[in-house]
Each structure stands twice: as structure tokens, then as C-alpha cells.
Amino acid sequence: MRKFTFLLLCALFLTGSMAWAQFDRGGAKTYESRYRHSAFFEVPFTTWEPYDIALGGSYRYVVNGNKFLGLFAGFQGRPFGKKVLIYGGNNAFFQLKEYRYLLSAGLDKRWWLTERLDFFTAVGGGFTFVDYRGTGSGTYKGHTIQKKEGWVPVVKAGFHYKISRFFFARFGYEYFDPMSISSGHRVYAGTGMLLSINAFKKIEDSF
């Protein structure tokens, strides 16, 4: 069911990307085409139980500036150990500290609302993996620990605000299956900047 839902979201995303023409608000098409590389620092978190937070970063490359389509790749991880119950076989369960990570990539699409604000969606896939501290060899007290790892769908949506030509902030919603007690539904906030030699030169000239 999850795979079907994910494929449906991908189909709707791509169809909408091709069919929905956008106005060139404030030279957005020129901006997207000229500055194709950007990087973000992001903090996905939950404000409900079970509480969780992650720190991460992502990279975006503009594939088509006229249609505001981009490719993204990212990494995030929990900066602390979260206590979880892990099955070790033979009806044995252990409470261990879990450090959960996610590598992801996919497509994103922007809809510019004003000269500074746009709404974006992103769909892709990722691989989530885990480290249970004290189980470097994959065993704990003589039991083989079953690590919950694998491929998962990744969905994002939110708003992206241009603070200046080169710096921006974003906030929104994110989903991926963490394969643990944590919720896959999260809100997140982040900040980013353009990765461009010309952009850095213009920033330097402004001082």
C-alpha cells in the first residue's frame, strides 16, 4: 500500500510539473536558470510524542529553470541515542540506544507565489540505516541484533523564502518511514544559500 501511494504521488507530481505553467514572477525563471546549485541545513523534528529530532543537510540542482524542476540529495541523522526495544531472537528483547540515519534523493518542484516566496513539493526515495551503540559486531550479550534498515519513500512539502538573492529559509512537512518507534511525519525548518562563484563574488563586493 505504501509503495502504491508513493508511486501515485510521483505520478501526480510529474504530471503537475509538466502541465501547470507558471508566471515568471520577479524574474524567477532567470534566477532558477542562472543559479542552479544550492545547499541547505535542515532540522526535521516532532512536537508530539514520541518526540524526535534530526540534523541534516541537502543539495539541490536545478534541472529545468523554466519549469522550476530540481534534483535533491540529502543526509540526516539523529544527534542523540533514542531508547528503543530491539528483538534479539529466542524471545529476547533489549533496550538499546538507537542512532537513526537517512540518505535520500529525488525530484522537487517549486511554485513561485511572490518574488520572494514559493511553495515546493519533493518526492524521492532513501535508505535508512541504524547504529545501536554497544553492538558494533551486530551482537549484544550473545544475541544477534535484528537491525531495522531498508529503502523508504521520502515526501516533502513546504514554503521557501528568499531572505536575499543568495540566502533563504524554508519550513514545511516531511515524511519517511523511520522503521522505529518514532513518527514518520515531521515538521522541519532550515536555511540555505546558493553555491555559485559569481554569487560569492557579489556577496564579497557588497561589504
Secondary structure, DSSP 8 states (H G I E B T S, - for coil): -HHHHHHHHHHHHHHHHHH-----GGGHHHHHHH--EEEEEEEEE-SSSS--B-EEEEEEEEEETTTTEEEEEEEEE-SS-EEEEEE-STT-EEEEEEEEEEEEEEEEEEEE-SSSEEEEEEEEEEEEEEEETT-TTSEETTEE-----EEEEEEEEEEEEESSSSEEEEEEEEE---SSSS-SEEEEEEEEEE--HHHHHHHHHT-
